[in-house]
Amino acid sequence: MIEIVLARHGARHRCGDHGVLNERGWLQAAALARALNLRRSTPDTIFSSAHRDAWDTADRIGRQLPQPLTPVTLDCLTPKRGPCTIEDLLAQADANGVDLWGAHCVLVVGHEGRLSDLVVELTGSRERPIPHGGAVAVRGDSLVQLVLGRGTLYYRVPTVDHQEDVLREKVTSKMTVATFLAGFVFTALSAVLLLTRPWPLHRVIAITALTASLALFISAVYIYDQLATPSGFWTDAGRPRPWWRKLYDRRERRLDKRWARLMSQAEGDADHKARRADDHPDFHRPAADGPMYWLMVKTSRWVFTPAVMLAFSGFVALLVGTDDARIWIGGVVALLVGGTYAAFHRPDLGAD
């Protein structure tokens, strides 16, 4: 029996194409070492990418083993240094004097999506990407069975059930609704634009609100379309373009600062304070529910719902502009009644 544990480096500060573990990343590495020990996964060998964030993660884990190990750097695990297949890993391990044919447990620390590609090779099936500080363990009767793609996914760290297959249907239905509403708003906007001049204030407000609503509905369609892609393919898009990378990095830095602030407010030793910060809903819920669900909720809250409200605002402006009190009062009352009814019948889904 052989077990290969594929682990992703911890959270980091990005420095160009490389990264340096931040405080959270160091604690994630220590927590991963404890998780492997709890699952009786004691590596015989540790392989790592040459990038500092991965090597430091591997080294932190290696130093917490009963018999400390020093990571062996492999080019195939390092981005931009050639392909990374199971054949490359075996060949480079042999070149470094490491015989994997007699190993019982091997730890591989690297980056996404190279790790996910290795999971596919070892098991013959796609899995969702590995999070920072997370790992996937694959077992086989022998190394030959793993090379043949007949390995079995033994466990994941952290252990979660994101239910992506079920959520994908929900995301698809939301994309359909957003598409329908985008078409409806586009039709209404076109009709308003075709009206003859002059352009009174209420019509200008309606055009502005409907245009913003249309833009948000179209954005929601694209976001939902991306989320509907099976999670096993999420890492296949390649490295983000520089401007997207800057946006993602800025978002990560903002979350890291919030995590550090939560940790500084907690009491106890560093490990206990880190766990308290991880238990905060801003960090616990995305990790437990998964990126698909969490991004679906955020898109509904910050993109889809504002689009609906702007569309309502545009139609209210048109109602008020009719100069007939019966029409605009009746329309506003209808919207208020509908909103109030929905608010009072909002379900309680069981959280205390």
Beta strands, then each sheet from edge to edge (+ up, - down):
strand 1: 2-8
strand 2: 12-15
strand 3: 18-21
strand 4: 45-48
strand 5: 72-73
strand 6: 105-110
strand 7: 135-140
strand 8: 152-157
sheet 1: 5+ 4+ 6+ 1+ 7- 8+
sheet 2: 2+ 3-
end
